[in-house]
Structure formats: C-alpha cells, structure tokens
Amino acid sequence: MKVTEITETHFRKMVAVSSKRLSNNAEFINSLNVFPVPDGDTGTNMSLSFASGAKYVAESTANTVGSLAVALAKGLLMGARGNSGVILSQIFRGFYKSTEKKDSLNAADLAAALTAGVETAYKAVMKPTEGTILTVAREAAKAANKAASESDDTVVVMEAAYEAAKEALATTPDLLPVLKEVGVVDSGGQGLTFVYEGFFDVLSGNKRAEDDAHQPSVEEMEEMVNAEHHKSVQSQLRTEDIKYGYCTEIMVKLGAGRLVDSKFDYDEFRNHLSEIGDSLLVIADDEIVKVHVHTEHPGDVMSYGQRFGSLIKVKVDNMRLQHETILEHDEQEETEKNANNDGYGIIAIASGNGVANLFKSLGATYVLNGGQTMNPSTQDIIDAIKKVNAQKIIILPNNKNIFLAAEQAAKVADVPTKVVASKTIAQGMTALIAFNPAENLDENAVNMSDEMDSVKSGQVTVAVRDTTIEGNIIKKDDYMGIIDGKIKLTNPDKVDAAIQMVGKMLDDDSEIVTIIVGQDGTSAEAESIKKAVLDIDEDLEIEIHQGDQPVYPYLISVE
C-alpha cells in the first residue's frame, strides 16, 4: 500500500494507535529500568505524557496535519512527566514546528519533521547522552531522510525510520556500559520505538491484535469512572489519613496481550483487587473489563490486569495531591501571606507529609506532592507557580527525573523562575538553608546550588529484581544502600543496610547525621541505626524525623 500524502485522518489514527502502544507496553518499558528500585517509571511517564497529547488531538476540531501536530505538542508538553516524557514532548515540539503550516505531509515533509524533532530534543538536554532515546530518534530521522531522497511514499519513509529505531535501540547497550551490564536496552528508546511502530502500522495498513481493542472516547480519556465521590468526603479527612493514595483506573481487553496467563473470572478478579485497595469498582463484559480502585501500588493493579489481557487505558491520580488541592483555600491564604505577592516563592517537590513539613519549616513556600514513581508534570509545576503567586520563584525538584519538567515550567512561567537542580531530598533541604531573601534570584540560585555539595545523600530501598550493576550482585528483596545516586551495598536486613551505608558516608569532617523515616521504616529501627552510628563516632549529632515518604524506608544525610 502506497501513501504519498499523510492526511488529517491518517495523523489522528497514527497518534491514537501509538498512544495505545505505549499504554499497552508501559509495564514492559518500566521493566527496563537500569536500577532495580521500585521506581522504574519510564513506561508510565511516557504513556501518560503521550496520552495527554492524544487527548488534545482527539479534542481538536482542526482539519490539517499541521494544526493537529500543534495540538499533540501542546498536550505532550502539558502532560510531560519525568525526563523521558519531557524529551518525548520536545521531539514532537520540533515535529510541529516543521509541519504547523502544512495541510498534509508528503514523504519529504515527514522526514524533515522527524529531523526537526531530533534537533529540538538535543537542544533541550543540557548534556546529551548517547545510548538513550536521543540516539534512537537521531538514527530514525537519518534513515527517514535517506528513504525520502529515494521515494515519495510515506510508508517507505516511516518503515525506514521504524526499522532504524529498532536497530539503534539494539545498540544502546554498546553505547552505555551500564545497560550492557544489566542486560537491557534503553527504556526511553524503547518507548519511542513503540511510537514509531504505531505510526508505521497505520500508514502501511498493518493491523495487530491490540488495534482491535476498544478506542476510548474523549470522555473516557477524561475519566473512565465518574469519581465525584472522591470530593464528597474530602472536607472530613486529613491528607495523612488517606490510606490508599492513588486512584487507579485501567481498561483491559480480555485475552489479548503477551503476558496473558489466566482466564478471567469476575469474582476472583474482584476479590484479588479488593485485597490491595478500596473504593473498588469492576465493570466487565465478554471483551473488556474496567477497573477503578484506590491503592498504594498502582503498578500492581496494572500488572494484575495484564495477566488477563492488554491494557488499553491507564489513569492514575495522586489523591493526596487532589485532597490538598480541594482543601487549598486556607493554605492558599497562608501561601499568599508568605509570598506577599512581591517577594520570593520557593517550591519544593517531595512525597510524604513529614518531608513536606520539614521543607516548610526550612522556608519552602509550597510543597508539590511528587517524586519517585509519580513525577509531577510540567503542568503540575506551572500550576504550583501560579498558586504561589510570587514575583520570583525558585524550584527544588529533589529528583533528577524531574529536572526537565521543572526547566520547561520555568521557561513558560509568567514570573522569573530558577531551578536549583537538587537531586535528593537532602540536597533540597541543604539548598534551602543557603537561601537569602535579600539577594537577587541569580545569586540565590548559585549560592543554593553551591551549598548542595556540602551534604552526602543516602537512600535505603528494596531491590525489585536480581541483577548485577557496577560490580554489585543484587538479589531481589535485598535492601540497597544508594549513596549520591550510586548503589554501594546490599544487605538482606534493612537496618544493617542503613548502618553500613552511613559507615561509608562518614569521614573526618562529618558532624551531623539526619535520618528521615519513611512509610516502610519505624522509629524503633531508626533508634537502632542511631545507636549503631554513635558507636562508630560518639561525637556525631544525630537527628531523627518522621518523613512518611514512599519507596525509601530511610533517607539519611551526612554533613
């Protein structure tokens, strides 16, 4: 089948199918996460980011490819989550800049748009790394241009791009040694390859089993199940009283997908989900099952659904963040008082009520709920900037996977905004101590960044799979000690792992050790860690704080 012009109809279907491919394969992409920590979220981030773009396209009444490309880029930017989602949004930002005035796309237009996407994405990343999504995008564009010089068929061009993307993806372990050591390809590159696969299949007329799945309407994209009941009880709750923090909705096409290993039984399915959450609603027919559940582990719900079919829709909302928004009137008054409409506003991004309170006690104006597993989108950060209502804004991401979304928000903010690139909670808190309201924005950004070098950050978390990385043999369910982003040790005992980690962090200049206790830690364990650390050096000052953060039972800093 030859297609010399990509029309508005083609493009709408290309976006819809690629969005579905990412959604169906989100957990597979997540599994490619290099570090075996329970925050492998590239697939989730890319899926949710592209779904936002697909929603903008579905809602658009435009009748040209160029206008739809603008809608796609806008939706991607506003929904971008994590570095992978932001880079994906930049690829299609370049795509739209190349196509926005075109009614349809010929082969040369398509190749030029893919190339423009690469150029924009490379510019968006401060230090581009080969062996990532950027490599895959670049090689795909190069192949598309070669094909366009020889053929006027968009199918031929997109096939060349898709095949080159697959080949480039396979080479990523050779370009990034850590990928080869772990035995995976780059997760972001895999996500982009699924997007290009969807584009090629639509143009070529190639149908896969998952393409027969129900395509959600705009209304279903907005909300699968009317969840107004969330709001009816909010005023009677405290945020910390919410037992299950994520409103999770999935739609499963029964019997389809590579991971199917069980026959669907409604009662068994419902009973299992009732054990890992509440507010459960399961609606099923012979082909589709829709699920709405409040849980602390959205990934478990998705994985369980994939045992019976392919995921054709996924939606996860952070209810603790929603609750804070619903109750924000009083907080907004306090925030406006703090900012006074004419001074600084400092936004810290963190999970856990205790951690949020620590940031506020150090001078943060507003704490945006987010971090590992659920990175806030560009739009979330923009909304926080507006909420703070200050003349100058400083953002503390406290997680390297939030840097790009924060930078994008800073670029489009209505007020001068600087991102202080804190990678950890400890760095963010240390940076806050260096803040001086008498200094200008640039001076504060520099001084706060410099101060971060004075703290060492340690994180204790559990390994979610067996692997070997940087010489460490890691077994599933063992605890890892991660120091400044590098796995330094493993131990089957949580407390022992924390003690060993602190021992590696201490030096002759160490004075203060701060232990922040997470949801999976206890005060008693923290006291045991404190006692063991004092046995190492009795002159240390040790502080223990309740942080309530997920994923990491203990966050420990040494200064």
C-alpha positions in Angstrom: 0.0 0.0 0.0 1.4 3.4 -1.1 0.6 6.6 0.7 2.0 9.8 -0.8 0.2 12.2 1.5 -0.4 11.9 5.2 -3.8 13.4 5.8 -5.5 14.7 8.9 -7.4 11.3 9.1 -4.1 9.4 8.9 -2.4 11.5 11.6 -5.3 11.2 14.1 -5.1 7.5 13.8 -1.3 7.5 14.0 -1.4 9.3 17.3 -4.2 7.2 18.7 -2.6 3.9 17.9 0.9 5.0 19.1 -0.7 6.2 22.4 -2.3 2.7 22.8 1.0 1.0 22.1 2.7 3.0 24.8 -0.1 2.3 27.2 -0.2 -1.5 26.5 3.6 -1.7 26.9 4.1 0.6 29.8 5.0 -2.1 32.3 7.4 -3.7 29.8 9.2 -0.4 29.4 9.2 0.1 33.1 10.9 -3.3 33.5 13.9 -2.0 31.5 14.8 0.4 34.3 18.5 0.1 34.9 18.4 0.4 38.7 16.4 -2.4 40.4 14.5 0.0 42.7 10.7 0.2 42.8 10.5 3.4 40.8 11.0 2.2 37.3 8.6 4.6 35.8 9.8 5.4 32.2 6.9 3.5 30.6 4.3 5.0 32.9 5.8 8.5 32.3 5.9 8.2 28.5 2.5 6.6 28.3 0.8 9.3 30.4 2.7 12.0 28.6 1.7 10.8 25.1 -1.9 10.1 26.3 -2.1 13.8 27.2 -1.0 14.6 23.7 -3.5 12.1 22.2 -6.3 13.7 24.2 -5.5 17.2 22.8 -5.6 15.7 19.3 -8.9 13.9 19.9 -10.5 17.1 21.2 -9.2 19.3 18.4 -11.5 20.2 15.6 -8.6 21.0 13.2 -8.6 19.6 9.7 -4.9 19.9 8.9 -2.0 17.8 10.0 -0.1 20.9 11.0 -2.7 22.0 13.4 -3.0 18.6 14.9 0.7 18.4 15.3 0.5 21.7 17.3 -2.2 20.1 19.5 -0.1 17.0 20.0 2.9 19.0 21.1 0.8 21.2 23.4 -0.8 18.2 25.1 2.6 16.4 25.4 4.2 19.4 27.0 1.4 20.0 29.5 1.3 16.3 30.4 5.0 15.7 30.3 6.2 13.5 33.2 9.8 12.6 34.0 12.8 13.2 31.8 11.6 10.6 29.2 8.2 12.4 28.9 9.8 15.8 28.5 12.2 14.6 25.8 9.3 12.9 24.0 7.5 16.2 24.2 10.5 18.0 22.7 10.7 15.6 19.8 7.2 16.4 18.8 7.7 20.1 19.5 10.3 20.1 16.8 7.9 18.0 14.7 5.2 20.6 14.9 7.5 23.5 14.2 8.4 21.8 10.9 4.8 21.0 10.0 2.4 23.6 11.6 1.6 25.3 8.3 1.1 22.2 6.2 -2.3 20.7 5.4 -0.8 17.3 4.8 2.6 15.7 4.8 4.5 14.1 1.9 7.5 11.9 2.3 10.0 14.7 2.4 7.8 16.6 4.9 7.7 13.6 7.2 11.5 13.1 7.1 12.1 16.8 7.8 9.6 16.7 10.7 11.4 13.8 12.3 14.7 15.5 11.8 13.4 18.8 13.4 12.2 16.7 16.3 15.7 15.4 16.9 17.3 18.8 16.7 14.8 20.3 19.3 15.3 17.3 21.7 19.1 17.6 21.6 18.9 21.3 22.4 16.6 20.6 25.3 19.0 18.3 27.1 22.0 20.1 28.7 24.4 17.1 28.3 23.0 14.7 25.7 24.0 11.1 26.3 24.3 8.6 23.6 22.7 5.2 24.1 19.4 6.8 25.0 16.1 7.9 23.4 18.1 10.7 21.6 20.2 8.1 19.8 17.1 6.2 18.7 15.4 9.4 17.5 18.5 10.6 15.6 19.1 7.3 13.7 15.5 7.0 12.8 15.5 10.5 11.4 18.7 9.8 9.4 17.1 6.7 7.8 13.9 8.6 7.1 15.8 11.3 5.2 17.7 8.7 3.1 14.4 7.0 2.2 12.8 10.3 1.3 15.6 11.0 -1.1 14.7 7.8 -3.0 10.9 7.5 -2.6 7.8 9.7 -2.4 6.0 7.0 -0.4 5.5 8.0 3.3 5.1 4.3 4.1 8.6 3.6 2.9 9.9 6.6 4.9 8.2 5.6 8.1 9.2 2.0 7.7 12.9 3.1 7.3 12.5 5.3 10.5 10.9 2.4 12.5 13.5 -0.2 11.4 16.4 2.2 12.1 14.9 2.9 15.5 14.8 -0.8 16.3 18.4 -1.2 15.2 19.5 1.8 17.2 17.7 0.6 20.2 19.6 -2.7 20.0 22.9 -0.8 20.0 22.2 1.2 23.1 23.9 -1.3 25.5 27.1 -0.9 23.4 26.9 2.9 23.9 26.0 2.9 27.6 28.0 0.3 29.6 25.6 0.3 32.4 22.9 -1.0 30.0 25.1 -3.8 28.9 26.0 -4.8 32.5 22.4 -5.0 33.5 21.3 -6.6 30.2 18.7 -4.2 29.0 18.1 -1.7 26.2 17.3 1.9 26.9 13.8 2.3 28.2 13.1 5.7 26.7 14.4 4.5 23.3 12.1 1.5 23.6 9.2 3.8 24.2 9.9 6.0 21.2 10.3 2.8 19.1 6.7 1.8 20.1 5.5 5.3 18.9 7.2 4.9 15.5 5.9 1.3 15.3 2.4 2.7 15.6 3.0 5.4 13.0 4.3 2.8 10.5 1.5 0.3 11.1 -1.2 2.9 10.5 0.4 4.1 7.2 1.1 0.6 6.0 -2.3 -0.8 7.0 -0.6 -3.4 9.2 -3.1 -4.4 12.0 -2.0 -6.0 15.2 -4.3 -7.8 17.7 -4.3 -4.9 20.1 -5.5 -2.5 17.4 -9.0 -4.1 17.6 -9.3 -3.0 21.2 -11.9 -0.5 22.2 -10.7 3.0 21.5 -11.7 5.3 24.4 -13.8 8.3 23.5 -12.7 11.8 24.6 -15.0 11.5 27.6 -13.4 8.1 28.6 -10.0 9.6 28.2 -11.0 12.3 30.6 -12.4 10.0 33.3 -13.3 6.3 33.0 -15.5 6.3 36.0 -17.2 9.3 37.5 -15.3 9.8 40.7 -17.2 12.6 42.3 -17.4 10.5 45.5 -13.7 11.5 46.0 -14.8 15.0 46.7 -17.7 14.3 49.0 -15.6 13.2 51.9 -12.6 15.4 51.4 -13.5 18.0 53.9 -13.8 15.4 56.6 -10.3 13.9 56.0 -6.8 14.9 56.8 -4.4 14.2 53.9 -2.3 12.0 56.1 -5.4 9.9 56.9 -5.7 8.7 53.2 -4.7 5.0 53.4 -4.6 4.4 49.7 -3.1 7.3 47.9 -3.6 6.6 44.2 -6.9 6.5 42.3 -6.1 3.9 39.7 -8.2 3.1 36.6 -7.4 0.6 34.0 -9.2 -0.8 31.0 -8.2 -4.3 29.9 -9.0 -6.1 26.6 -9.5 -9.6 27.7 -7.4 -12.4 26.1 -5.1 -10.0 24.2 -1.5 -9.3 25.0 1.8 -11.1 25.5 1.5 -11.5 29.3 -1.8 -13.3 29.4 -1.6 -16.4 31.6 -5.0 -16.7 33.3 -8.6 -17.0 32.3 -10.8 -14.1 33.5 -13.2 -14.9 36.4 -15.1 -11.8 37.6 -15.3 -12.9 41.3 -11.7 -14.0 41.6 -10.5 -10.8 39.8 -12.6 -8.6 42.0 -11.6 -10.4 45.2 -7.9 -10.1 44.5 -8.1 -6.3 43.8 -10.2 -5.8 47.0 -7.2 -7.1 49.0 -4.8 -4.4 47.7 -7.1 -1.4 47.8 -10.6 0.0 48.5 -13.3 2.0 46.7 -13.3 -0.8 44.1 -15.4 -0.8 41.0 -15.1 -3.6 38.4 -17.3 -3.5 35.2 -16.9 -6.3 32.7 -18.4 -7.8 29.6 -17.1 -10.6 27.3 -14.3 -8.4 25.8 -13.5 -5.5 28.2 -13.0 -5.1 31.9 -12.9 -1.6 33.5 -11.4 -1.1 37.0 -11.5 1.7 39.4 -9.6 1.2 42.7 -7.8 3.2 45.4 -4.5 1.6 46.1 -1.0 2.4 47.3 0.5 0.3 44.5 -0.9 1.3 41.0 1.7 -0.9 39.3 0.4 -4.0 41.0 -3.1 -3.3 39.6 -1.7 -2.8 36.1 0.4 -5.9 36.3 -2.5 -8.0 37.6 -4.7 -6.7 34.7 -2.1 -7.8 32.2 -2.5 -11.4 33.3 -5.9 -11.4 31.7 -5.4 -9.1 28.7 -3.8 -6.0 27.3 -4.0 -2.6 29.0 -5.9 -0.3 26.6 -6.3 2.5 29.1 -4.4 3.5 32.3 -5.2 6.5 34.6 -3.5 7.2 37.9 -4.3 10.2 40.1 -2.5 11.1 43.3 -5.4 11.6 45.7 -3.2 13.1 48.4 -2.4 15.8 46.0 -6.0 16.1 44.9 -7.1 16.4 48.6 -4.6 19.1 49.2 -6.0 21.0 46.2 -9.5 20.6 47.4 -8.6 22.0 50.8 -6.2 24.6 49.4 -8.2 27.6 50.2 -6.9 28.1 53.7 -3.4 27.0 52.6 -3.6 29.5 49.7 -4.2 32.4 52.1 -1.2 31.4 54.1 0.9 30.9 50.9 -0.1 34.4 49.6 0.8 35.8 53.0 4.2 34.1 52.9 4.9 35.3 49.3 3.3 38.8 49.9 2.9 39.0 46.1 6.1 40.9 45.9 8.9 38.6 47.1 10.2 35.0 46.7 8.2 31.8 46.4 10.1 28.6 46.9 8.5 25.4 45.5 9.9 22.1 46.8 8.8 18.8 45.2 8.6 15.9 47.6 6.5 12.9 48.8 5.4 12.3 52.4 3.7 14.6 54.8 6.6 14.6 57.2 9.0 15.5 54.4 6.7 18.3 53.3 6.6 19.7 56.9 10.3 19.6 57.1 10.6 21.7 53.9 8.0 24.2 55.1 9.9 24.5 58.4 13.0 25.4 56.4 11.2 28.1 54.5 9.6 26.5 51.5 6.5 28.4 50.4 4.8 25.4 48.8 5.5 21.7 48.6 4.2 19.9 45.4 3.4 16.3 46.1 5.6 14.1 43.8 8.9 12.4 43.5 9.7 8.7 42.9 7.1 6.7 41.0 4.8 9.7 40.3 6.8 12.6 38.7 4.7 15.8 38.5 4.1 17.0 35.0 5.1 20.3 33.5 1.5 21.5 34.0 1.5 20.5 37.7 4.6 22.6 38.3 3.2 25.6 36.3 0.0 25.3 38.4 2.2 25.4 41.6 4.0 28.5 40.3 0.6 30.2 39.8 -0.6 29.1 43.2 2.4 30.6 45.0 1.7 33.9 43.4 5.1 35.5 44.0 7.3 37.8 41.9 10.3 35.4 41.9 10.2 31.6 42.0 12.8 29.0 43.0 12.0 25.4 42.3 13.7 22.5 44.1 13.0 19.3 42.1 14.8 17.0 44.6 14.9 14.3 42.0 16.9 14.2 38.8 14.0 12.8 36.8 12.0 16.0 37.5 14.7 18.4 36.2 13.5 18.7 32.6 9.8 19.1 33.5 10.9 21.8 36.0 13.0 23.6 33.4 10.1 23.5 30.9 7.8 25.0 33.5 10.4 27.7 34.3 10.6 28.7 30.6 6.9 29.3 30.3 6.3 30.7 33.7 4.9 34.3 33.9 7.4 35.3 36.5 11.2 34.9 36.7 11.9 31.3 37.8 15.1 29.4 38.6 15.5 25.7 39.0 18.1 24.7 41.7 19.0 21.2 40.5 18.7 19.3 43.7 18.8 15.5 43.1 17.7 14.4 46.5 15.6 15.5 49.5 18.8 16.1 51.5 20.2 18.4 48.8 17.0 20.3 48.6 16.9 20.9 52.3 20.6 21.9 52.4 20.0 24.3 49.5 17.1 25.9 51.4 19.4 26.8 54.3 21.5 28.8 51.9 18.5 30.9 50.7 18.8 34.6 51.4 15.8 36.8 50.6 18.0 39.9 50.4 19.8 38.5 47.4 18.6 38.5 43.8 17.3 35.5 42.0 20.5 34.6 40.2 22.7 35.0 43.3 20.3 32.7 45.3 20.3 30.1 42.6 24.1 30.0 42.5 24.6 30.0 46.3 21.9 27.4 46.9 23.4 25.1 44.2 26.9 25.5 45.7 25.7 24.6 49.2 24.3 21.3 48.0 27.9 20.0 47.6 28.3 20.0 51.4 25.8 17.2 52.0 26.0 13.4 51.2 22.7 11.8 50.4 21.9 8.2 51.3 18.8 6.2 50.4 17.8 2.7 51.6 15.3 0.8 49.4 14.5 -2.7 48.3 15.6 -4.4 45.1 12.7 -5.5 42.9 14.7 -8.0 40.8 18.0 -9.9 40.6 20.7 -8.0 38.6 24.3 -7.0 38.6 25.3 -3.4 38.3 28.6 -1.6 38.8 30.1 -4.8 40.2 27.3 -5.3 42.8 25.5 -8.6 42.7 21.9 -7.7 43.8 19.2 -10.2 44.8 15.5 -9.5 44.7 14.1 -8.3 48.0 17.5 -7.4 49.4 18.0 -3.8 50.7 20.3 -1.5 48.8 22.3 1.4 50.2 22.4 4.2 47.5 24.9 7.0 48.1 24.6 10.1 45.9 22.9 8.0 43.2 25.2 5.0 43.2 24.4 1.6 44.7 27.2 1.0 47.2 26.0 -2.1 49.1 23.2 -4.7 49.5 22.1 -6.5 52.6 19.0 -8.7 53.3 18.4 -6.7 56.5 17.0 -3.2 56.3 18.6 -1.8 59.4 22.0 -3.4 58.7 21.9 -1.9 55.2 21.3 1.6 56.6 24.1 1.2 59.2 26.6 0.0 56.6 25.6 2.9 54.3 26.1 5.5 56.9 29.5 4.0 57.7 30.5 4.5 54.1 29.2 8.1 54.1 31.2 9.3 57.2 34.5 11.0 57.1 36.7 13.0 59.4 34.7 16.2 58.7 31.3 14.7 59.4 29.3 16.4 62.1 25.5 15.9 61.6 23.6 12.8 60.5 19.9 13.2 59.7 17.6 10.1 59.5 14.2 10.6 57.8 11.9 7.7 58.4 9.6 6.6 55.5 6.4 4.6 55.3 8.3 1.3 55.5 10.6 2.3 58.3 9.9 2.6 62.1 11.0 4.8 64.9 12.4 1.8 66.7 14.6 0.9 63.7 15.7 4.5 63.4 16.8 4.5 67.0 18.8 1.3 66.4 20.5 2.9 63.4 21.3 6.0 65.6 22.8 3.8 68.3 25.0 1.9 65.8 26.2 5.1 64.2 27.1 6.6 67.6 29.2 3.5 68.2 31.1 4.4 65.1 31.6 8.1 66.2 30.1 9.2 69.5 30.7 12.9 68.7 28.2 13.0 65.9 24.9 14.9 66.2 22.1 12.6 65.0 18.6 13.8 64.2 15.6 11.6 63.5 12.5 12.9 61.7 9.3 11.2 60.5 9.1 11.7 56.8 6.3 9.3 55.7 7.9 9.1 52.2 7.1 6.1 50.0 9.7 3.8 48.3 12.6 4.6 50.7 12.3 3.4 54.3 15.2 5.6 55.2 16.6 8.8 53.7 19.9 9.6 55.5 22.1 12.6 55.0 25.6 13.4 56.4 27.0 16.9 56.7 
